[in-house]
């Protein structure tokens, strides 16, 4: 409806045209068409359908996608992730994740809480995994105690201003942590000084720790449980850390709150 005092059709936003698609079934996709459509920027889905957008510049002769090189790059990224996942299936990694999960279960059963910390994307993962405990991961159940040390901007900025950025997590561990609690530190490089200092503060306070890091744990080796992802690139380490984190806390969920009970 037009706004009050406005005539219909004047000053109103025009309706957007719905994207059009050219659809082919896998059996009917002509020979050689996959290469043709990836080169022109059209997308071939896993079902074999071919989609071509409207309003993307393609109607003016500009390819809507990024071409064959982009397709090859994307396929390479997926392949690297698949290689990492294949390594995560090795018994040594499965055992390491199960041992870390058992420590978390013991902590929560004993009345403790799990603290998380990290920087940037690792801060987002810290919040994500804390939410899996407080909320739910795979099914409804009672909440479990998890807290991310990355979310209180007043505390973070006060500590950063007064003590330096290296202390923003360790000071919180000293203030909030108690023996029997746990700390999960996340760092793709293994050298994030504020995360390493938090792990050291946890050890001094009798708090068990888990370190999620890359292939080389580096300074994160001070953690009681080290989950070193089988990757060297930051993005791939992050992707595998989230997979491993989901597995660890799914194991925790199943142990604390068995499904179906």
GIQUIHU-V670225 format. One record per backbone hydrogen bond with DSSP energy under -1.0 kcal/mol. NH is the residue of the N-H (numbers start at 1). CO is the residue of the C=O. If there is no record, write none. Layout:
BEGIN
nh=NH co=CO
nh=NH co=CO
END
This chain:
BEGIN
nh=6 co=3
nh=10 co=7
nh=29 co=25
nh=33 co=30
nh=36 co=32
nh=37 co=33
nh=38 co=34
nh=39 co=35
nh=40 co=36
nh=42 co=37
nh=43 co=51
nh=45 co=49
nh=48 co=45
nh=51 co=43
nh=60 co=57
nh=61 co=58
nh=62 co=57
nh=71 co=67
nh=72 co=68
nh=73 co=69
nh=74 co=70
nh=75 co=71
nh=76 co=72
nh=77 co=73
nh=78 co=74
nh=79 co=75
nh=80 co=76
nh=81 co=77
nh=82 co=78
nh=83 co=79
nh=84 co=80
nh=85 co=81
nh=86 co=82
nh=87 co=83
nh=88 co=84
nh=90 co=87
nh=94 co=90
nh=95 co=91
nh=96 co=92
nh=97 co=93
nh=98 co=94
nh=99 co=95
nh=100 co=96
nh=101 co=97
nh=102 co=98
nh=103 co=99
nh=104 co=100
nh=105 co=101
nh=106 co=102
nh=107 co=103
nh=108 co=104
nh=109 co=105
nh=110 co=106
nh=111 co=108
nh=112 co=107
nh=114 co=145
nh=115 co=182
nh=116 co=147
nh=117 co=184
nh=122 co=119
nh=124 co=120
nh=125 co=121
nh=126 co=122
nh=127 co=123
nh=128 co=124
nh=129 co=125
nh=130 co=126
nh=131 co=127
nh=132 co=128
nh=133 co=129
nh=134 co=130
nh=135 co=131
nh=144 co=133
nh=147 co=114
nh=149 co=116
nh=153 co=151
nh=156 co=152
nh=157 co=153
nh=158 co=154
nh=159 co=155
nh=160 co=156
nh=161 co=157
nh=162 co=158
nh=163 co=159
nh=164 co=159
nh=167 co=164
nh=168 co=165
nh=171 co=167
nh=173 co=169
nh=174 co=170
nh=175 co=171
nh=176 co=172
nh=177 co=173
nh=180 co=206
nh=181 co=178
nh=182 co=113
nh=183 co=208
nh=184 co=115
nh=185 co=210
nh=186 co=117
nh=187 co=212
nh=196 co=192
nh=197 co=193
nh=198 co=194
nh=199 co=195
nh=200 co=196
nh=201 co=197
nh=202 co=198
nh=203 co=199
nh=204 co=200
nh=205 co=201
nh=206 co=203
nh=207 co=202
nh=208 co=181
nh=210 co=183
nh=211 co=225
nh=212 co=185
nh=213 co=227
nh=215 co=231
nh=220 co=217
nh=221 co=218
nh=222 co=219
nh=223 co=220
nh=225 co=209
nh=227 co=211
nh=229 co=213
nh=231 co=229
nh=237 co=233
nh=238 co=234
nh=239 co=235
nh=240 co=236
nh=241 co=237
nh=242 co=238
nh=243 co=239
nh=244 co=240
nh=245 co=241
nh=246 co=242
nh=247 co=243
nh=248 co=244
nh=249 co=245
nh=250 co=246
nh=251 co=247
nh=252 co=248
nh=253 co=249
nh=254 co=250
nh=255 co=251
nh=256 co=252
nh=257 co=253
nh=261 co=258
END
